[in-house]
């Protein structure tokens, strides 16, 4: 098979892939929804399709940050945004961590672990958005 | 979108297929561009202009007024 060089066909191909992706997502949602209704949440999350779905959602969320950073107004400083988001993440992880360690059946170690996991998971998108914003600002500065 | 690709192509004595091979697309794409049903990228426009020995402006420029008339007709 030859590699397609025609720009119109490349675009058409992307559109076709998008349609296939939509159908696939609907199928996954249908299967997971069926599991959820008939067997409950625990069985649904054990299904490997659930992991596939979550990974896809996370990847598409990260990729769409590329778009939203370009779309938002550039006036606000990216430093302020970073500091604000960091404060919120730290606050949330501390609150959840303390609440967990105070709950019955959970030790302080559990609270520390859950808080730490939340912190790390929150840090990733925040630093990524910060990186995109600074990159975009330095590109704007070149003009 | 109207353009003068067809006229320019006939002037240099090329068929749709020959022009398509020169600029590296399929014949169907050239046909759609001539009919105004596909909006080519600037890169492809330039390739077409090189192939028919004309400038962008000669092949693709349309006056704004005539564009409006076209719209009104439809």
Backbone of each chain as ProteinMPNN parsed JSONL, in Angstrom:
{"seq_chain_A": "XXXXXXXXXXXXXXXXXXXXXXXXXXXXXXXXXXXXXXXXXXXXXXXXXXXXXXXXXXXXXXXXXXXXXXXXXXXXXXXXXXXXXXXXXXXXXXXXXXXXXXXXXXXXXXXXXXXXXXXXXXXXXXXXXXXXXXXXXXXXXXX", "coords_chain_A": {"N_chain_A": [[0.838, -1.203, 0.0], [0.505, 2.18, -0.909], [1.879, 5.187, 0.545], [-0.292, 7.725, 1.612], [-0.35, 10.843, 0.071], [-1.87, 12.886, -0.679], [-3.36, 15.79, 0.414], [-6.072, 16.231, 0.784], [-7.127, 13.691, 1.022], [-5.798, 12.8, 3.26], [-6.928, 14.401, 5.217], [-9.557, 13.513, 4.99], [-9.221, 10.911, 5.82], [-8.534, 11.318, 8.514], [-10.954, 12.302, 9.426], [-12.515, 10.038, 9.064], [-11.318, 8.329, 10.906], [-12.019, 9.636, 13.209], [-14.768, 9.231, 13.284], [-14.8, 6.45, 13.592], [-13.62, 6.309, 16.092], [-15.55, 7.547, 17.675], [-17.615, 5.671, 17.487], [-16.37, 3.488, 18.66], [-15.962, 4.444, 21.278], [-18.607, 4.784, 22.064], [-19.375, 2.105, 22.055], [-17.717, 1.025, 24.084], [-18.67, 2.497, 26.264], [-21.256, 1.536, 26.282], [-20.916, -1.194, 26.944], [-19.671, -0.957, 29.466], [-21.677, 0.434, 30.776], [-23.715, -1.433, 30.742], [-22.582, -3.402, 32.39], [-22.476, -1.904, 34.735], [-25.172, -1.466, 35.318], [-26.223, -4.084, 35.507], [-24.451, -5.587, 37.131], [-23.234, -3.913, 38.947], [-21.067, -1.336, 40.413], [-18.523, -2.233, 41.28], [-17.907, -4.554, 39.808], [-17.863, -3.448, 37.306], [-15.622, -1.736, 37.36], [-13.659, -3.604, 37.483], [-13.505, -4.652, 35.016], [-11.358, -4.857, 32.203], [-11.813, -3.078, 30.132], [-12.56, -0.771, 31.384], [-10.167, 0.339, 32.316], [-8.972, 0.856, 29.847], [-10.749, 2.778, 28.909], [-10.473, 4.817, 30.863], [-7.759, 5.499, 30.546], [-7.834, 6.488, 27.94], [-9.499, 8.707, 28.316], [-7.918, 10.269, 30.037], [-5.651, 10.73, 28.437], [-6.837, 12.13, 26.301], [-7.719, 14.334, 27.69], [-5.305, 15.534, 28.46], [-4.245, 16.117, 25.929], [-6.131, 17.907, 25.009], [-5.552, 20.083, 26.501], [-3.552, 21.401, 25.161], [-5.04, 22.68, 23.212], [-6.793, 24.269, 24.684], [-5.108, 26.001, 26.02], [-4.133, 27.625, 23.991], [-6.451, 28.795, 23.328], [-7.351, 30.333, 25.463], [-7.407, 33.617, 27.004], [-4.494, 35.6, 26.875], [-3.74, 37.359, 28.829], [-3.478, 36.961, 31.629], [-0.977, 36.097, 34.093], [1.178, 33.281, 33.844], [2.547, 32.35, 36.016], [1.055, 33.16, 38.303], [-1.221, 31.587, 37.948], [-0.104, 29.059, 38.236], [0.819, 29.112, 40.93], [-1.604, 29.481, 42.292], [-3.048, 27.146, 41.544], [-1.356, 25.209, 42.622], [-1.558, 25.78, 45.379], [-4.263, 25.153, 45.791], [-4.283, 22.411, 45.169], [-2.509, 21.388, 47.123], [-3.926, 22.067, 49.413], [-6.293, 20.54, 49.07], [-5.201, 17.919, 49.052], [-4.126, 17.789, 51.641], [-6.422, 18.093, 53.233], [-7.987, 15.858, 52.443], [-6.195, 13.831, 53.1], [-5.943, 14.137, 55.939], [-8.6, 13.702, 56.711], [-8.873, 11.049, 55.894], [-7.01, 9.747, 57.554], [-8.21, 10.169, 59.957], [-10.516, 8.703, 59.745], [-12.339, 5.719, 60.648], [-10.633, 2.622, 60.889], [-8.588, 3.284, 59.236], [-5.133, 4.064, 59.099], [-2.651, 6.565, 60.068], [-0.675, 6.382, 58.215], [-2.067, 5.505, 55.899], [-3.54, 7.807, 55.33], [-1.473, 9.61, 54.764], [-0.436, 8.386, 52.48], [-2.629, 8.458, 50.689], [-3.076, 11.205, 50.511], [-0.593, 11.947, 49.438], [-0.638, 10.629, 46.961], [-2.789, 11.937, 45.727], [-1.681, 14.501, 45.613], [0.5, 14.155, 43.875], [-0.823, 13.285, 41.563], [-2.29, 15.564, 41.027], [-0.279, 17.4, 40.583], [0.867, 16.751, 38.112], [-0.929, 17.484, 35.782], [-1.062, 20.23, 36.355], [1.591, 21.202, 36.23], [2.052, 20.584, 33.602], [0.249, 22.23, 32.214], [1.337, 24.659, 33.004], [3.82, 24.508, 31.759], [3.01, 24.483, 29.06], [1.843, 27.009, 28.911], [3.968, 28.765, 29.463], [5.592, 28.119, 27.333], [4.027, 28.927, 25.214], [3.91, 31.64, 25.762], [6.558, 32.414, 25.435], [6.781, 31.938, 22.761], [5.014, 33.839, 21.799], [6.4, 36.083, 22.555], [8.448, 36.14, 20.797], [7.484, 37.298, 18.553]], "CA_chain_A": [[0.0, 0.0, 0.0], [1.301, 3.411, -0.974], [1.569, 6.187, 1.572], [-1.155, 8.752, 1.034], [0.272, 12.163, 0.139], [-2.891, 13.879, -1.013], [-3.821, 16.418, 1.663], [-7.525, 16.09, 0.958], [-7.404, 12.33, 1.49], [-5.314, 12.696, 4.64], [-7.979, 14.992, 6.049], [-10.703, 12.606, 4.956], [-8.841, 9.779, 6.654], [-8.649, 11.732, 9.92], [-12.379, 12.379, 9.752], [-13.009, 8.662, 9.197], [-10.831, 7.793, 12.179], [-12.814, 10.257, 14.27], [-16.062, 8.537, 13.353], [-14.553, 5.134, 14.186], [-13.353, 6.533, 17.514], [-16.827, 7.811, 18.344], [-18.342, 4.399, 17.593], [-15.67, 2.661, 19.653], [-16.251, 4.976, 22.606], [-19.994, 4.447, 22.393], [-19.402, 0.684, 22.38], [-17.121, 0.826, 25.41], [-19.609, 3.034, 27.251], [-22.392, 0.627, 26.344], [-20.541, -2.404, 27.694], [-19.471, -0.58, 30.868], [-22.982, 0.786, 31.321], [-24.438, -2.691, 30.967], [-21.992, -3.977, 33.605], [-22.849, -1.083, 35.89], [-26.586, -1.656, 35.641], [-26.568, -5.454, 35.882], [-23.614, -6.186, 38.171], [-22.781, -2.938, 39.937], [-19.865, -0.535, 40.151], [-17.269, -2.958, 41.528], [-17.641, -5.433, 38.67], [-17.558, -2.609, 36.159], [-14.244, -1.221, 37.408], [-12.719, -4.712, 37.288], [-13.43, -4.899, 33.573], [-10.205, -4.168, 31.598], [-12.286, -1.97, 29.306], [-12.601, 0.411, 32.235], [-8.83, 0.933, 32.278], [-8.815, 1.421, 28.502], [-11.558, 3.985, 28.841], [-9.889, 5.869, 31.701], [-6.515, 5.96, 29.926], [-8.219, 7.325, 26.804], [-10.022, 9.979, 28.819], [-6.8, 11.07, 30.552], [-4.832, 11.171, 27.294], [-7.532, 13.164, 25.53], [-7.737, 15.551, 28.505], [-3.992, 16.17, 28.348], [-4.083, 16.664, 24.58], [-6.993, 19.063, 24.796], [-4.93, 21.24, 27.15], [-2.866, 22.09, 24.069], [-5.987, 23.536, 22.52], [-7.401, 25.276, 25.558], [-4.108, 27.024, 26.351], [-4.114, 28.574, 22.881], [-7.748, 29.441, 23.217], [-7.631, 31.256, 26.553], [-6.779, 34.932, 26.869], [-3.109, 35.519, 27.327], [-3.39, 38.473, 29.708], [-3.08, 36.584, 32.986], [0.377, 35.543, 34.129], [1.14, 31.842, 34.077], [3.066, 32.131, 37.376], [-0.054, 33.262, 39.248], [-2.051, 30.409, 37.765], [0.597, 27.906, 38.808], [0.816, 29.206, 42.39], [-2.973, 29.265, 42.749], [-3.416, 25.727, 41.409], [-0.555, 24.447, 43.588], [-2.158, 25.964, 46.705], [-5.517, 24.393, 45.854], [-3.972, 20.966, 45.207], [-1.936, 21.066, 48.437], [-5.023, 22.157, 50.371], [-7.178, 19.377, 48.902], [-4.546, 16.679, 49.496], [-4.009, 17.783, 53.103], [-7.754, 17.849, 53.813], [-8.382, 14.456, 52.214], [-5.275, 13.009, 53.882], [-6.31, 14.16, 57.365], [-9.895, 13.043, 56.88], [-8.67, 9.605, 55.778], [-6.33, 9.19, 58.728], [-9.127, 10.244, 61.088], [-11.617, 7.747, 59.617], [-12.151, 4.443, 61.335], [-10.064, 1.552, 60.078], [-7.446, 3.749, 58.438], [-4.085, 4.624, 59.951], [-2.085, 7.825, 59.581], [0.085, 6.05, 56.993], [-3.014, 5.522, 54.788], [-3.85, 9.205, 55.03], [-0.301, 10.206, 54.104], [-0.32, 7.82, 51.121], [-3.698, 8.977, 49.813], [-2.775, 12.622, 50.266], [0.563, 12.033, 48.531], [-1.064, 10.24, 45.607], [-3.589, 13.056, 45.192], [-0.77, 15.607, 45.326], [1.27, 13.861, 42.657], [-1.736, 13.27, 40.42], [-2.665, 16.943, 40.712], [0.9, 18.135, 40.121], [1.149, 16.476, 36.701], [-1.576, 18.4, 34.832], [-0.779, 21.638, 36.646], [2.9, 21.562, 35.671], [1.965, 20.499, 32.148], [-0.381, 23.468, 31.743], [2.309, 25.735, 33.209], [4.819, 24.36, 30.692], [2.402, 24.92, 27.791], [1.623, 28.456, 28.924], [5.243, 29.478, 29.324], [6.065, 27.893, 25.975], [3.249, 29.773, 24.329], [4.281, 33.038, 25.977], [7.865, 32.697, 24.832], [6.548, 32.013, 21.317], [4.417, 35.143, 21.526], [7.413, 37.117, 22.753], [9.334, 36.168, 19.632], [6.906, 38.037, 17.425]], "C_chain_A": [[0.867, 1.245, 0.0], [0.906, 4.363, 0.156], [0.767, 7.317, 0.923], [-0.485, 10.113, 1.194], [-0.74, 13.268, -0.116], [-3.487, 14.462, 0.269], [-5.313, 16.238, 1.884], [-7.848, 14.712, 1.528], [-6.907, 12.12, 2.91], [-6.37, 13.237, 5.6], [-9.183, 14.064, 6.144], [-10.465, 11.414, 5.877], [-8.988, 10.111, 8.138], [-10.117, 11.787, 10.343], [-12.961, 10.98, 9.937], [-12.593, 8.065, 10.532], [-11.649, 8.361, 13.329], [-14.153, 9.548, 14.421], [-15.887, 7.159, 14.011], [-14.334, 5.264, 15.691], [-14.65, 6.76, 18.282], [-17.586, 6.498, 18.548], [-17.722, 3.513, 18.677], [-15.997, 3.118, 21.076], [-17.669, 4.636, 23.026], [-20.1, 2.985, 22.79], [-18.867, 0.412, 23.765], [-18.087, 1.307, 26.491], [-20.809, 2.106, 27.403], [-22.094, -0.593, 27.186], [-20.392, -2.076, 29.178], [-20.812, -0.253, 31.529], [-23.801, -0.457, 31.631], [-23.936, -3.358, 32.249], [-22.466, -3.234, 34.847], [-24.28, -1.367, 36.309], [-26.825, -3.068, 36.17], [-25.757, -5.976, 37.059], [-23.062, -5.199, 39.187], [-21.418, -2.36, 39.625], [-18.584, -1.343, 40.281], [-16.895, -3.856, 40.365], [-17.226, -4.606, 37.462], [-16.096, -2.168, 36.187], [-13.226, -2.351, 37.295], [-12.541, -5.054, 35.82], [-12.221, -4.157, 32.984], [-10.607, -3.017, 30.692], [-12.322, -0.667, 30.084], [-11.246, 1.126, 32.218], [-8.586, 1.584, 30.918], [-9.533, 2.757, 28.419], [-10.91, 5.117, 29.641], [-8.596, 6.404, 31.085], [-6.828, 6.881, 28.748], [-8.694, 8.692, 27.269], [-8.871, 10.863, 29.287], [-5.946, 11.599, 29.403], [-5.536, 12.291, 26.542], [-7.628, 14.451, 26.342], [-6.403, 16.284, 28.401], [-3.811, 16.817, 26.972], [-4.942, 17.904, 24.388], [-6.475, 20.284, 25.543], [-4.171, 22.075, 26.13], [-3.774, 23.105, 23.407], [-6.461, 24.646, 23.443], [-6.398, 26.356, 25.938], [-4.037, 28.059, 25.234], [-5.386, 29.399, 22.857], [-7.956, 30.514, 24.287], [-6.909, 32.58, 26.325], [-5.412, 34.928, 27.521], [-2.761, 36.497, 28.441], [-2.867, 38.008, 31.07], [-1.701, 35.913, 32.985], [0.32, 34.062, 34.474], [1.672, 31.497, 35.466], [1.936, 32.135, 38.386], [-0.929, 32.02, 39.178], [-1.424, 29.198, 38.42], [0.514, 27.929, 40.331], [-0.564, 28.887, 42.936], [-3.34, 27.78, 42.685], [-2.638, 24.873, 42.405], [-1.162, 24.542, 44.976], [-3.417, 25.121, 46.838], [-5.233, 22.899, 45.981], [-3.449, 20.57, 46.575], [-3.039, 21.058, 49.488], [-5.899, 20.907, 50.29], [-6.499, 18.108, 49.417], [-4.422, 16.632, 51.012], [-5.35, 17.454, 53.749], [-8.133, 16.37, 53.667], [-7.502, 13.531, 53.05], [-5.659, 12.968, 55.348], [-7.631, 13.44, 57.603], [-9.73, 11.531, 56.828], [-8.033, 9.048, 57.038], [-7.213, 9.252, 59.962], [-10.226, 9.194, 61.0], [-11.278, 6.433, 60.308], [-11.541, 3.416, 60.397], [-8.909, 1.997, 59.219], [-6.405, 4.372, 59.366], [-3.581, 5.932, 59.357], [-1.318, 7.585, 58.271], [-0.837, 6.097, 55.774], [-3.32, 6.944, 54.363], [-2.716, 9.858, 54.273], [-0.208, 9.706, 52.662], [-1.373, 8.419, 50.198], [-3.472, 10.446, 49.496], [-1.634, 12.769, 49.273], [0.182, 11.696, 47.109], [-1.856, 11.361, 44.957], [-2.685, 14.199, 44.764], [-0.033, 15.371, 44.021], [0.377, 13.894, 41.42], [-2.157, 14.684, 40.042], [-1.505, 17.718, 40.129], [1.11, 17.969, 38.618], [0.427, 17.437, 35.745], [-1.218, 19.856, 35.068], [0.566, 22.044, 36.046], [2.858, 21.509, 34.146], [1.343, 21.773, 31.577], [0.59, 24.638, 31.884], [3.355, 25.712, 32.104], [4.26, 24.872, 29.365], [2.264, 26.434, 27.759], [2.923, 29.212, 28.743], [5.779, 29.308, 27.906], [5.341, 28.828, 25.016], [3.64, 31.236, 24.492], [5.628, 33.35, 25.356], [7.734, 32.732, 23.304], [5.936, 33.352, 20.944], [5.463, 36.241, 21.612], [8.334, 37.219, 21.544], [8.813, 37.08, 18.526], [7.408, 39.465, 17.349]], "O_chain_A": [[1.816, 1.371, 0.774], [-0.222, 4.351, 0.647], [1.1, 7.796, -0.161], [-0.1, 10.499, 2.298], [-0.496, 14.436, 0.19], [-4.042, 13.74, 1.097], [-5.772, 16.11, 3.019], [-8.713, 14.568, 2.392], [-7.502, 11.366, 3.679], [-6.67, 12.639, 6.634], [-9.75, 13.855, 7.217], [-11.355, 10.968, 6.602], [-9.494, 9.306, 8.92], [-10.481, 11.382, 11.447], [-13.78, 10.746, 10.826], [-13.376, 7.395, 11.206], [-11.938, 7.664, 14.302], [-14.615, 9.294, 15.533], [-16.685, 6.748, 14.853], [-14.804, 4.433, 16.469], [-14.835, 6.243, 19.384], [-18.128, 6.238, 19.623], [-18.414, 2.889, 19.481], [-16.271, 2.304, 21.959], [-17.922, 4.255, 24.169], [-20.812, 2.642, 23.733], [-19.469, -0.333, 24.538], [-18.301, 0.63, 27.496], [-21.319, 1.91, 28.506], [-22.894, -0.991, 28.032], [-20.901, -2.793, 30.04], [-21.055, -0.611, 32.681], [-24.491, -0.526, 32.648], [-24.722, -3.816, 33.079], [-22.809, -3.837, 35.864], [-24.576, -1.495, 37.497], [-27.538, -3.248, 37.157], [-26.279, -6.715, 37.894], [-22.48, -5.61, 40.191], [-20.713, -2.808, 38.722], [-17.657, -1.168, 39.491], [-15.731, -3.927, 39.971], [-16.352, -5.005, 36.692], [-15.409, -2.218, 35.166], [-12.05, -2.093, 37.039], [-11.549, -5.669, 35.429], [-12.062, -2.961, 33.227], [-9.832, -2.08, 30.499], [-12.139, 0.411, 29.517], [-11.179, 2.351, 32.118], [-8.071, 2.698, 30.83], [-8.987, 3.741, 27.921], [-10.809, 6.244, 29.156], [-8.356, 7.611, 31.095], [-6.185, 7.915, 28.567], [-8.333, 9.715, 26.686], [-8.836, 12.056, 28.984], [-5.564, 12.769, 29.392], [-4.91, 13.289, 26.183], [-7.621, 15.542, 25.772], [-6.371, 17.508, 28.271], [-3.287, 17.926, 26.864], [-4.546, 18.841, 23.694], [-6.901, 21.404, 25.262], [-4.144, 23.303, 26.217], [-3.367, 24.22, 23.081], [-6.526, 25.811, 23.052], [-6.782, 27.505, 26.158], [-3.896, 29.25, 25.507], [-5.394, 30.551, 22.421], [-8.658, 31.497, 24.049], [-5.942, 32.661, 25.568], [-5.205, 34.332, 28.577], [-1.641, 36.488, 28.951], [-1.923, 38.59, 31.605], [-1.312, 35.256, 32.02], [-0.491, 33.64, 35.299], [1.297, 30.473, 36.037], [1.845, 31.241, 39.228], [-1.328, 31.466, 40.203], [-2.103, 28.406, 39.075], [0.187, 26.923, 40.96], [-0.706, 28.136, 43.901], [-3.873, 27.223, 43.645], [-3.183, 23.926, 42.972], [-1.278, 23.539, 45.681], [-3.628, 24.458, 47.853], [-5.853, 22.205, 46.787], [-3.869, 19.559, 47.138], [-3.094, 20.174, 50.343], [-6.21, 20.291, 51.309], [-7.117, 17.313, 50.125], [-4.589, 15.572, 51.616], [-5.425, 16.653, 54.681], [-8.542, 15.72, 54.63], [-7.989, 12.566, 53.638], [-5.7, 11.894, 55.948], [-7.775, 12.675, 58.556], [-10.353, 10.805, 57.604], [-8.451, 8.006, 57.542], [-7.012, 8.493, 60.91], [-10.811, 8.817, 62.015], [-10.115, 6.089, 60.518], [-11.906, 3.356, 59.224], [-8.3, 1.175, 58.534], [-6.741, 5.107, 60.294], [-4.021, 6.355, 58.288], [-1.299, 8.419, 57.367], [-0.469, 6.649, 54.737], [-3.353, 7.25, 53.171], [-2.929, 10.561, 53.285], [0.059, 10.478, 51.741], [-1.071, 8.835, 49.08], [-3.652, 10.881, 48.358], [-1.69, 13.607, 48.373], [0.602, 12.363, 46.164], [-1.637, 11.699, 43.794], [-2.877, 14.797, 43.705], [0.053, 16.257, 43.169], [0.743, 14.442, 40.38], [-2.359, 14.975, 38.863], [-1.699, 18.591, 39.283], [1.484, 18.918, 37.929], [1.084, 18.138, 34.975], [-1.083, 20.632, 34.122], [0.677, 23.101, 35.425], [3.538, 22.284, 33.473], [1.831, 22.328, 30.593], [0.666, 25.501, 31.009], [3.734, 26.756, 31.573], [4.936, 25.598, 28.635], [2.524, 27.074, 26.739], [2.994, 30.174, 27.978], [6.351, 30.239, 27.339], [5.946, 29.436, 24.133], [3.7, 31.986, 23.518], [5.822, 34.434, 24.807], [8.468, 33.453, 22.629], [6.278, 33.938, 19.916], [5.429, 37.207, 20.85], [8.93, 38.268, 21.299], [9.569, 37.566, 17.684], [7.012, 40.211, 16.454]]}, "seq_chain_B": "XXXXXXXXXXXXXXXXXXXXXXXXXXXXXXXXXXXXXXXXXXXXXXXXXXXXXXXXXXXXXXXXXXXXXXXXXX", "coords_chain_B": {"N_chain_B": [[-15.605, 28.03, -3.586], [-14.411, 30.097, -6.072], [-12.014, 29.754, -8.757], [-9.209, 29.992, -11.034], [-8.08, 27.655, -11.93], [-8.695, 25.704, -13.81], [-8.675, 27.041, -16.3], [-6.01, 27.933, -16.36], [-4.718, 25.491, -16.339], [-5.543, 24.328, -18.765], [-4.388, 26.129, -20.485], [-1.624, 25.559, -20.295], [-1.707, 23.117, -21.361], [-2.299, 20.686, -19.959], [-3.63, 17.636, -18.651], [-6.123, 16.843, -16.143], [-5.169, 14.684, -14.74], [-2.405, 14.703, -15.327], [-1.618, 17.17, -14.192], [-2.268, 16.6, -11.569], [-0.444, 14.54, -10.971], [1.908, 15.992, -11.168], [1.759, 17.822, -9.007], [1.47, 16.132, -6.963], [-0.965, 15.022, -5.925], [-4.237, 13.427, -5.946], [-6.245, 12.811, -8.925], [-8.886, 13.322, -8.457], [-8.849, 15.233, -6.459], [-7.849, 17.509, -7.78], [-9.952, 17.899, -9.548], [-12.028, 18.524, -7.748], [-11.022, 20.897, -6.703], [-11.074, 22.53, -8.974], [-13.79, 22.685, -9.418], [-14.419, 24.087, -7.235], [-15.104, 22.921, -4.894], [-13.412, 22.043, -2.983], [-11.184, 23.297, -0.578], [-8.045, 24.153, -1.073], [-4.854, 23.747, 0.621], [-2.477, 26.38, 1.318], [0.018, 25.567, 0.576], [-0.478, 23.599, -1.357], [-1.766, 25.164, -3.256], [0.381, 26.797, -4.067], [2.026, 24.843, -5.212], [0.428, 24.121, -7.391], [0.438, 26.534, -8.8], [3.167, 26.713, -9.475], [3.272, 24.561, -11.203], [1.687, 25.335, -13.349], [2.948, 27.553, -14.211], [2.211, 30.147, -13.276], [1.286, 33.015, -11.256], [0.195, 33.056, -7.816], [-1.785, 34.934, -7.513], [-2.783, 35.257, -10.1], [-4.012, 32.804, -10.491], [-5.615, 32.214, -8.254], [-6.772, 34.507, -7.217], [-9.704, 36.317, -6.324], [-11.915, 38.973, -6.858], [-13.318, 40.899, -4.235], [-15.934, 41.966, -4.516], [-17.059, 40.437, -6.639], [-17.062, 38.001, -5.412], [-19.013, 38.442, -3.461], [-21.249, 38.771, -5.108], [-21.452, 36.241, -6.171], [-22.167, 34.827, -3.898], [-24.655, 35.989, -3.39], [-26.098, 35.138, -5.551], [-26.43, 32.458, -5.074]], "CA_chain_B": [[-14.634, 29.086, -3.894], [-14.042, 30.093, -7.495], [-10.614, 29.987, -9.099], [-8.936, 29.863, -12.469], [-7.18, 26.522, -12.112], [-9.016, 24.983, -15.042], [-8.181, 27.843, -17.429], [-4.549, 27.905, -16.329], [-4.287, 24.128, -16.681], [-5.746, 24.132, -20.191], [-3.413, 26.968, -21.186], [-0.324, 24.879, -20.401], [-1.948, 21.846, -22.033], [-2.179, 19.538, -19.049], [-4.9, 17.056, -18.215], [-6.247, 16.83, -14.678], [-4.302, 13.617, -14.228], [-1.006, 15.154, -15.41], [-1.417, 18.193, -13.169], [-2.32, 15.933, -10.266], [0.831, 13.854, -10.751], [2.954, 17.009, -10.973], [1.702, 18.44, -7.683], [1.463, 15.074, -5.952], [-2.256, 14.691, -5.309], [-5.015, 12.568, -6.85], [-6.991, 13.568, -9.923], [-10.153, 13.749, -7.858], [-8.635, 16.469, -5.702], [-7.777, 18.601, -8.757], [-11.311, 18.106, -10.035], [-12.794, 19.22, -6.708], [-10.519, 22.268, -6.599], [-11.57, 23.271, -10.139], [-15.217, 22.937, -9.214], [-14.58, 24.96, -6.081], [-15.696, 22.158, -3.792], [-12.41, 21.758, -1.964], [-10.362, 24.45, -0.267], [-6.689, 23.604, -0.937], [-3.946, 24.472, 1.505], [-1.625, 27.33, 0.608], [1.123, 24.809, 0.005], [-0.952, 22.965, -2.583], [-1.985, 26.262, -4.2], [1.688, 27.17, -4.61], [2.46, 23.767, -6.109], [-0.344, 24.233, -8.631], [0.937, 27.703, -9.523], [4.453, 26.351, -10.075], [3.051, 23.602, -12.281], [1.099, 25.986, -14.522], [3.749, 28.75, -14.495], [1.486, 31.385, -13.027], [1.389, 33.437, -9.864], [-0.969, 32.774, -6.966], [-2.774, 35.961, -7.768], [-3.437, 34.989, -11.385], [-4.81, 31.577, -10.464], [-6.581, 32.08, -7.154], [-7.357, 35.747, -6.714], [-11.035, 36.732, -6.771], [-12.288, 40.263, -6.3], [-14.287, 40.745, -3.16], [-17.29, 42.239, -5.019], [-17.576, 39.305, -7.4], [-17.342, 36.966, -4.426], [-20.318, 38.719, -2.854], [-22.299, 38.489, -6.087], [-21.604, 34.787, -6.229], [-22.919, 34.385, -2.719], [-26.035, 36.42, -3.501], [-26.769, 34.33, -6.569], [-26.826, 31.18, -4.49]], "C_chain_B": [[-14.205, 29.003, -5.359], [-12.546, 30.296, -7.698], [-10.417, 29.734, -10.591], [-8.012, 28.693, -12.753], [-7.428, 25.854, -13.454], [-8.446, 25.719, -16.259], [-6.661, 27.746, -17.501], [-4.031, 26.541, -16.763], [-4.422, 23.886, -18.184], [-4.708, 24.932, -20.978], [-2.054, 26.298, -21.31], [-0.489, 23.447, -20.905], [-1.704, 20.629, -21.132], [-3.571, 18.958, -18.824], [-4.944, 17.108, -16.69], [-5.272, 15.832, -14.076], [-2.826, 14.056, -14.216], [-0.695, 16.196, -14.339], [-1.361, 17.547, -11.783], [-0.999, 15.24, -9.958], [1.944, 14.848, -10.466], [2.954, 17.558, -9.548], [1.559, 17.396, -6.571], [0.165, 14.893, -5.206], [-3.002, 13.772, -6.275], [-5.808, 13.439, -7.818], [-8.301, 14.108, -9.347], [-10.004, 15.073, -7.104], [-8.575, 17.664, -6.651], [-9.178, 18.935, -9.257], [-12.135, 18.9, -9.029], [-12.346, 20.67, -6.575], [-11.079, 23.098, -7.758], [-13.04, 23.598, -9.983], [-15.453, 23.874, -8.038], [-15.172, 24.233, -4.891], [-14.682, 21.76, -2.725], [-11.507, 22.963, -1.806], [-8.926, 23.98, -0.064], [-5.841, 24.41, 0.038], [-3.077, 25.394, 0.664], [-0.479, 26.606, -0.082], [0.722, 24.175, -1.337], [-1.219, 24.014, -3.656], [-0.672, 26.636, -4.858], [2.174, 26.113, -5.587], [1.736, 23.867, -7.453], [0.173, 25.399, -9.468], [2.279, 27.402, -10.179], [4.222, 25.471, -11.297], [2.493, 24.277, -13.528], [1.809, 27.294, -14.856], [2.969, 30.042, -14.338], [1.684, 31.786, -11.583], [0.104, 33.08, -9.136], [-2.124, 33.661, -7.35], [-3.49, 35.718, -9.092], [-4.378, 33.794, -11.289], [-5.924, 31.64, -9.427], [-7.26, 33.377, -6.716], [-8.772, 35.958, -7.238], [-11.324, 38.066, -6.114], [-13.373, 40.064, -5.256], [-15.719, 40.922, -3.66], [-17.866, 41.013, -5.723], [-17.889, 38.138, -6.469], [-18.707, 37.149, -3.797], [-21.454, 38.389, -3.805], [-22.575, 36.991, -6.153], [-22.475, 34.298, -5.086], [-24.389, 34.729, -2.875], [-26.805, 35.56, -4.485], [-27.282, 33.024, -5.967], [-27.906, 31.474, -3.535]], "O_chain_B": [[-13.704, 27.976, -5.818], [-11.892, 30.948, -6.884], [-11.334, 29.321, -11.3], [-7.243, 28.729, -13.713], [-6.486, 25.483, -14.154], [-7.822, 25.114, -17.131], [-6.095, 27.506, -18.567], [-3.027, 26.446, -17.468], [-3.529, 23.311, -18.807], [-4.211, 24.476, -22.008], [-1.389, 26.453, -22.334], [0.457, 22.66, -20.884], [-1.003, 19.686, -21.5], [-4.564, 19.685, -18.807], [-3.939, 17.379, -16.034], [-4.638, 16.089, -13.052], [-2.1, 13.824, -13.249], [0.335, 16.131, -13.668], [-0.529, 17.897, -10.946], [-0.488, 15.327, -8.842], [2.816, 14.596, -9.634], [4.014, 17.74, -8.949], [1.531, 17.737, -5.389], [0.165, 14.64, -4.001], [-2.456, 13.382, -7.307], [-6.021, 14.628, -7.582], [-8.757, 15.196, -9.701], [-10.903, 15.914, -7.109], [-9.168, 18.708, -6.378], [-9.545, 20.104, -9.375], [-12.851, 19.831, -9.397], [-13.163, 21.565, -6.362], [-11.509, 24.234, -7.557], [-13.484, 24.677, -10.375], [-16.554, 24.394, -7.862], [-15.689, 24.867, -3.972], [-15.048, 21.206, -1.688], [-11.109, 23.581, -2.794], [-8.602, 23.459, 1.003], [-6.077, 25.599, 0.252], [-2.955, 25.216, -0.548], [-0.059, 26.979, -1.177], [1.475, 24.21, -2.31], [-0.933, 23.788, -4.832], [-0.611, 26.78, -6.079], [2.674, 26.439, -6.663], [2.345, 23.717, -8.512], [0.329, 25.281, -10.683], [2.506, 27.795, -11.324], [4.903, 25.622, -12.312], [2.785, 23.849, -14.645], [1.33, 28.062, -15.689], [3.06, 30.933, -15.183], [2.185, 31.004, -10.775], [-0.933, 32.835, -9.752], [-3.265, 33.223, -7.494], [-4.694, 35.955, -9.188], [-5.426, 33.775, -11.934], [-7.04, 31.183, -9.676], [-8.213, 33.349, -5.937], [-9.029, 35.804, -8.432], [-11.011, 38.266, -4.94], [-14.227, 39.184, -5.375], [-16.611, 40.154, -3.299], [-18.993, 40.597, -5.456], [-18.838, 37.386, -6.689], [-19.463, 36.195, -3.612], [-22.473, 37.822, -3.413], [-23.718, 36.535, -6.186], [-23.382, 33.485, -5.263], [-25.268, 33.927, -2.558], [-27.99, 35.282, -4.3], [-28.374, 32.548, -6.279], [-28.43, 30.562, -2.894]]}, "name": "protein", "num_of_chains": 2, "seq": "XXXXXXXXXXXXXXXXXXXXXXXXXXXXXXXXXXXXXXXXXXXXXXXXXXXXXXXXXXXXXXXXXXXXXXXXXXXXXXXXXXXXXXXXXXXXXXXXXXXXXXXXXXXXXXXXXXXXXXXXXXXXXXXXXXXXXXXXXXXXXXXXXXXXXXXXXXXXXXXXXXXXXXXXXXXXXXXXXXXXXXXXXXXXXXXXXXXXXXXXXXXXXXXXXXXXXXXXX"}
